[in-house]
Amino acid sequence: MPEPELIQYLLDRNPWWSGSFSSPGIRREKYLKKIRQYVDTGEITVLNGIRRSGKTTLLLQTIYDLIEQGADPKSILFVNCDEPEVRAMNVPLGTILETYQHNIYGGEGVFLVFDEIQSISGWEHWIKAWYDRKKYRIMISGSTSSLLNSQLSPAISGRYLKITVHPLDFSEYLLFKGVEVPDDPLKITAKRYELLGHLRNYFEEGGFPAGISLQDKELQREIISGYYDSIIFRDIERMHDIRNPRVLHELIDYLMANIALPYSYAKIAKMLNTDGVTIKEYVSAAEEAFLLYELRSFSYSLRAQNASQKKIYAADSGLRNIVSFRFSADEGRLAENLVYLSLIQNTYRPYFWKGKHEVDFIIQHRDRTLSAVNVCYTDEIPEREFAGLEEFSKTFGEKTGMKILITKNVEKKERDIHCIPLYRWLLLSAKFYLPQH
């Protein structure tokens, strides 16, 4: 790209240089607060998470905050590395920074903001070199966990702070819908019937910010379907050596339709006429794209964990419903999916457990105690839900801590088991009920 065209391109993508910029979108303060804290350390701030979860908006809102706090607007360079104009350049990062410093801003205190940086080959070497100069504060984002696992970590280990951005949780969903969210447990209970209605819509729509702003349900589904295709192509097929795209698509469709159910690599490999190694590789690739999450069986033996069946959960219920729209029949598994997401968003690392009965989620805490959580999205709770928690408690004895049963609208304590409605669990957060870990 000739330099005059590149300058114009940068001017178009950085409107704050000309003073025409306002804070975009609804603010997600739990992320923005942490981003501000990380930026102030001088370390590289990394946002990762599934595509279209709101990372770009958070970066732009952070830029707005920096300008409001007194930063020179021209000292902030934003580049979307996934745009064709950038990806087509021979040495995009070096060329862009040189052009920017020669023509836009050559002063001190520069903020470099690179969105979807995994699209640029060799990006980690540029970031390391710029970090080592101590002249720049750097924020980057990416839609694959390999951003940290295989590329960034070896290059600048110990020099970055990571924030994983998820689609909207239930409280954020209500915020985006303009619904007032009480922060008092009693007020939450008083609004329970209204909240149950919104929760049902959340089951169906999911939490992609751009999708839920639409009133037209068909258009909403088309947009989410486009996200699904984009994630598979850009963040799985393009980022990995996918030898058999047909198997990949059929595998992901199958797993999306069967969230919260046990499976094995061998059985799926037989069903799709491939081998277990390929299935394992493709599941791992989907996890790196934050599309799916694999849950292992709880055991103190790593070998037993690896040998046991697994369960799978989706990054977003709306995304999952694109593949398998059996909404009423699947409410229970969608509820379990939301509980799983609430646990990982609060940085818990869950497992499941199976004896004669099953426990949906086991969490091991710092003091080595074990919390057990079952999910039964109904007000008529079957005996097996209590039996699974009690069997687990007898098996692990004094190591057993909290025993929780997530329900639709039942709230009580019975047989030393805390029954908690799902809407309360999601709004008050898992940390309200579980010990710190």
C-alpha positions in Angstrom: 0.0 0.0 0.0 1.5 3.4 -1.0 2.3 5.6 2.0 -0.4 8.3 1.2 -3.1 5.5 1.1 -1.8 4.0 4.3 -1.9 7.4 6.1 -5.5 7.8 4.9 -6.4 4.3 6.0 -5.0 5.0 9.5 -6.9 8.3 9.7 -10.1 6.5 8.9 -9.5 3.8 11.5 -8.4 6.3 14.2 -11.1 9.0 14.3 -10.0 10.4 17.6 -7.0 11.9 15.9 -9.4 14.4 14.3 -11.5 14.9 17.4 -14.6 13.0 16.2 -14.9 10.1 18.7 -17.3 9.1 21.4 -17.4 6.0 23.6 -18.9 3.1 21.6 -21.5 0.7 23.0 -22.7 -0.2 26.5 -19.9 -0.4 29.0 -19.0 -3.7 30.6 -17.3 -2.3 33.7 -16.0 -5.6 35.1 -13.7 -5.9 32.1 -12.9 -2.2 31.7 -11.9 -1.9 35.4 -9.4 -4.7 35.0 -8.1 -3.4 31.7 -7.3 0.0 33.2 -5.5 -1.7 36.1 -3.4 -3.8 33.7 -2.6 -0.9 31.3 -1.3 1.1 34.3 1.3 -1.6 35.1 3.2 -1.1 31.9 2.9 -4.8 31.0 1.3 -6.0 27.8 -2.4 -6.2 28.2 -3.9 -9.2 26.3 -7.6 -9.6 25.6 -8.5 -13.0 24.3 -11.8 -14.8 23.8 -14.3 -16.0 21.2 -14.7 -13.9 18.1 -17.4 -11.2 18.4 -17.6 -11.4 22.2 -16.9 -7.6 22.4 -13.1 -7.4 22.6 -12.9 -4.6 19.9 -15.5 -2.5 21.7 -13.6 -2.9 25.0 -10.4 -1.7 23.3 -12.2 1.3 21.8 -13.8 2.1 25.1 -10.4 1.9 26.8 -9.0 4.4 24.2 -11.9 6.7 24.9 -11.1 6.5 28.7 -7.4 7.2 28.1 -8.3 10.3 26.1 -10.7 11.4 28.8 -7.9 11.0 31.3 -5.7 13.4 29.3 -3.8 11.3 26.8 -3.0 13.0 23.5 -5.5 11.4 21.0 -2.7 11.1 18.4 -0.6 9.2 20.8 -3.0 6.2 20.5 -2.6 3.9 17.4 -5.4 1.4 16.8 -5.0 -1.3 14.1 -7.4 -4.1 13.2 -5.0 -6.8 12.0 -7.8 -8.9 10.6 -8.7 -6.4 7.8 -7.6 -7.4 4.3 -5.6 -4.2 3.8 -3.4 -5.0 6.8 -3.0 -8.7 6.1 -2.0 -8.0 2.4 1.0 -5.9 3.5 4.5 -7.5 3.4 5.6 -6.3 6.8 2.4 -4.8 8.2 3.3 -4.1 11.8 6.6 -2.5 11.2 5.4 -0.5 8.2 2.3 0.8 10.0 4.3 1.9 13.1 7.0 3.6 11.0 4.4 5.4 8.9 2.5 6.4 12.1 5.5 7.8 13.8 6.8 9.7 10.8 3.5 11.2 9.8 1.1 11.3 12.7 2.9 11.3 16.1 6.5 11.1 16.9 6.3 12.0 20.6 6.6 10.0 23.8 3.9 8.0 25.7 2.6 6.0 22.7 -0.3 3.5 23.1 -0.2 0.7 20.6 -3.5 -1.2 20.2 -3.6 -4.2 17.9 -6.9 -6.0 17.5 -7.1 -9.7 16.3 -3.3 -9.8 16.1 -3.1 -13.5 15.5 -3.9 -12.8 11.8 -0.3 -11.4 11.3 2.4 -14.0 10.9 5.4 -13.4 13.3 3.5 -10.7 15.3 5.0 -11.9 18.6 8.6 -10.9 17.6 7.4 -7.3 16.8 5.6 -7.1 20.1 8.5 -8.3 22.1 10.9 -5.9 20.4 8.6 -2.9 21.1 8.0 -4.0 24.7 11.7 -4.2 25.3 12.3 -0.6 24.1 10.1 0.5 27.1 8.7 3.3 24.9 5.2 2.0 24.3 2.2 0.7 26.3 0.7 -2.2 24.4 -2.7 -3.7 24.2 -3.5 -6.7 21.9 -6.4 -8.9 21.3 -7.0 -12.3 19.7 -9.6 -14.9 19.1 -7.6 -18.0 19.9 -6.0 -19.2 23.1 -2.9 -20.2 21.1 -2.1 -16.5 21.2 -0.8 -17.3 24.6 -0.2 -21.0 24.6 2.2 -21.4 21.7 3.2 -18.0 20.4 3.2 -15.1 22.9 4.3 -17.0 26.0 7.8 -18.1 24.8 8.5 -14.7 23.3 7.5 -12.5 26.3 6.9 -14.9 29.2 6.2 -12.8 32.3 5.6 -9.6 30.4 1.8 -9.8 29.8 -1.4 -9.8 31.7 -4.4 -11.7 30.2 -8.1 -11.0 30.3 -10.5 -13.6 28.8 -13.6 -11.9 27.3 -16.8 -14.0 27.2 -20.1 -13.3 25.6 -22.5 -11.4 27.9 -23.3 -13.1 31.1 -26.9 -12.9 32.4 -26.5 -9.7 34.3 -24.8 -8.0 31.3 -27.6 -9.4 29.1 -30.1 -7.6 31.3 -28.0 -4.4 31.2 -27.9 -4.5 27.4 -31.7 -5.1 27.3 -32.2 -2.0 29.6 -33.5 -4.1 32.5 -32.5 -2.8 36.0 -30.6 -5.5 37.8 -31.0 -5.4 41.6 -27.8 -6.0 43.6 -29.8 -7.0 46.8 -30.7 -10.7 47.1 -34.2 -9.9 48.5 -34.9 -7.5 45.6 -33.8 -10.2 43.1 -36.2 -12.7 44.6 -39.0 -10.1 44.4 -38.4 -9.8 40.7 -38.1 -13.5 40.1 -41.0 -14.0 37.6 -39.8 -11.1 35.5 -36.2 -12.5 35.7 -37.4 -16.0 34.7 -38.9 -14.6 31.6 -35.7 -12.8 30.6 -33.7 -15.9 31.5 -35.8 -17.9 29.0 -35.0 -15.3 26.3 -31.3 -15.5 27.3 -31.4 -19.3 26.8 -32.6 -18.7 23.3 -30.6 -15.6 22.2 -27.3 -16.1 24.0 -25.0 -13.2 24.8 -23.3 -12.0 21.6 -23.6 -8.2 22.1 -24.5 -7.3 18.5 -27.0 -10.1 18.2 -29.2 -9.3 21.2 -29.6 -5.7 20.1 -31.8 -6.8 17.2 -35.6 -7.1 17.5 -35.9 -9.3 14.4 -35.4 -12.9 15.5 -34.7 -14.2 12.0 -32.0 -11.5 11.4 -30.6 -12.3 14.8 -30.2 -16.0 13.9 -28.6 -15.1 10.6 -26.0 -12.9 12.3 -25.2 -15.6 14.9 -25.0 -18.2 12.2 -22.5 -16.0 10.4 -20.4 -15.8 13.6 -20.5 -19.6 13.8 -19.2 -20.0 10.3 -16.6 -17.3 10.7 -15.2 -18.9 13.9 -14.9 -22.3 12.3 -13.2 -20.9 9.2 -11.0 -18.1 10.5 -10.1 -19.4 14.0 -10.1 -23.2 13.4 -9.6 -24.0 9.7 -7.3 -21.1 9.0 -5.3 -21.4 12.2 -4.7 -25.1 12.1 -3.8 -27.8 9.6 -7.3 -29.2 9.2 -6.9 -32.2 6.9 -10.6 -33.1 6.7 -13.0 -30.1 6.9 -16.0 -32.4 6.6 -15.1 -34.3 9.7 -14.4 -31.0 11.5 -17.9 -29.5 10.7 -19.7 -32.7 11.5 -17.9 -33.1 14.8 -18.6 -29.6 15.9 -22.2 -29.8 14.9 -22.6 -33.1 16.8 -20.9 -31.7 20.0 -23.0 -28.5 19.9 -26.1 -30.6 19.6 -25.0 -32.8 22.5 -23.8 -30.3 25.1 -23.6 -31.6 28.7 -23.7 -35.3 27.6 -20.8 -37.7 28.0 -18.8 -38.8 25.0 -15.6 -40.5 24.0 -13.2 -39.9 21.1 -13.4 -43.5 20.1 -17.2 -43.5 19.7 -17.3 -40.3 17.8 -14.4 -41.4 15.6 -16.3 -44.5 14.6 -19.5 -42.5 13.9 -17.6 -40.1 11.7 -15.4 -42.8 10.0 -12.1 -41.3 11.2 -9.6 -42.0 14.0 -9.5 -40.9 17.7 -6.4 -38.8 17.3 -8.1 -36.6 14.7 -11.1 -36.2 16.9 -8.9 -35.2 19.8 -7.0 -32.7 17.6 -10.2 -31.1 16.3 -11.8 -30.8 19.7 -8.6 -29.1 20.9 -8.7 -26.7 18.0 -12.3 -25.8 18.8 -11.3 -25.2 22.4 -8.5 -22.9 21.3 -11.1 -20.8 19.4 -13.1 -20.6 22.6 -16.0 -22.3 20.8 -16.3 -25.4 22.9 -15.0 -26.4 26.4 -14.2 -30.0 27.3 -14.9 -31.1 30.9 -13.0 -34.0 32.4 -14.0 -36.5 35.0 -12.9 -35.8 38.6 -10.1 -38.0 39.8 -6.8 -37.5 41.7 -5.2 -39.5 38.9 -4.4 -37.6 35.7 -4.3 -41.0 33.8 -7.9 -41.7 35.0 -9.0 -38.3 34.0 -7.6 -38.8 30.5 -9.0 -42.3 30.1 -12.6 -41.4 31.2 -15.4 -40.1 29.1 -15.6 -36.3 28.7 -18.4 -33.8 28.5 -18.6 -30.8 26.3 -20.1 -27.3 26.8 -20.7 -24.4 24.3 -19.3 -20.9 24.6 -22.8 -19.4 24.1 -26.3 -20.8 24.1 -27.4 -18.7 21.1 -24.5 -20.1 19.1 -25.4 -23.6 20.2 -29.0 -23.1 19.2 -28.0 -22.3 15.6 -26.9 -25.9 15.3 -29.6 -27.6 17.3 -32.8 -25.7 17.9 -34.7 -27.9 20.2 -35.2 -25.2 22.7 -38.0 -26.5 25.0 -36.6 -30.1 25.1 -33.1 -28.8 25.8 -33.8 -26.3 28.6 -32.1 -28.5 31.2 -28.9 -28.9 29.3 -28.9 -25.2 28.4 -29.2 -24.4 32.1 -26.3 -26.7 32.9 -24.3 -25.0 30.1 -24.9 -21.6 31.7 -23.8 -22.9 35.1 -20.6 -24.2 33.6 -19.9 -20.9 31.9 -20.5 -19.1 35.2 -17.9 -21.2 36.9 -15.2 -20.6 34.4 -16.0 -16.9 34.2 -15.4 -16.8 37.9 -12.1 -18.6 37.3 -13.2 -21.9 38.9 -11.9 -25.1 37.2 -14.7 -27.6 37.3 -14.9 -31.4 36.7 -17.8 -33.8 36.7 -18.0 -37.0 38.8 -19.8 -40.3 38.2 -20.4 -43.1 40.6 -23.7 -44.9 40.8 -25.2 -41.5 40.3 -23.6 -38.4 38.7 -22.6 -34.9 39.9 -22.5 -32.3 37.2 -19.7 -30.1 38.6 -16.9 -30.6 41.2 -14.7 -27.8 42.3 -11.5 -28.3 44.3 -10.6 -25.4 46.5 -7.3 -24.2 47.9 -7.9 -25.9 51.2 -8.5 -29.2 49.2 -12.2 -29.3 50.0 -14.6 -30.2 47.2 -17.8 -28.4 46.3 -20.4 -30.4 44.4 -23.0 -28.8 42.1 -25.9 -30.5 40.3 -28.2 -28.7 37.9 -31.9 -29.6 37.6 -33.9 -26.9 35.8 -37.3 -27.7 37.2 -39.3 -27.2 40.3 -40.1 -30.9 40.6 -36.7 -32.2 41.6 -36.1 -36.0 41.0 -34.6 -38.0 43.9 -31.5 -38.8 41.7 -30.3 -35.2 42.0 -30.1 -35.4 45.8 -28.8 -39.0 45.6 -25.8 -38.0 43.4 -24.7 -35.2 45.8 -25.2 -37.5 48.8 -23.2 -40.3 47.2 -20.4 -38.0 46.4 -20.4 -36.7 50.0 -20.2 -40.3 51.4 -17.4 -41.1 48.9 -15.2 -38.2 49.8 -16.2 -37.7 53.4 -14.7 -34.8 55.3 -13.2 -33.3 52.1 -16.8 -32.5 50.9 -17.7 -28.9 51.3 -20.8 -27.1 49.8 -23.4 -29.3 48.1 -25.6 -27.2 45.8 -28.5 -28.0 43.6 -29.4 -25.4 40.9 -33.1 -25.3 40.3 -35.6 -23.3 38.3 -37.4 -21.5 41.1 -36.9 -23.7 44.3 -34.9 -22.1 47.1 -34.5 -24.1 50.3 -32.0 -26.2 52.2 -32.8 -29.9 52.4 -30.6 -32.8 53.5 -27.7 -30.4 53.9 -28.1 -29.5 50.2 -28.6 -25.9 49.2 -31.2 -25.5 46.5 -30.6 -22.3 44.5 -32.7 -20.9 41.6 -30.6 -20.5 38.5 -31.4 -16.8 38.0 -30.1 -16.0 41.6 -26.9 -18.1 40.9 -26.2 -16.2 37.7 -27.0 -12.7 39.1 -25.2 -13.1 42.4 -22.3 -15.1 40.8 -20.8 -18.4 41.7 -18.4 -16.6 44.1 -21.4 -15.6 46.3 -22.1 -19.2 47.0 -18.8 -21.0 46.7 -15.6 -20.7 48.7 -12.7 -18.7 47.2 -10.3 -20.9 45.3 
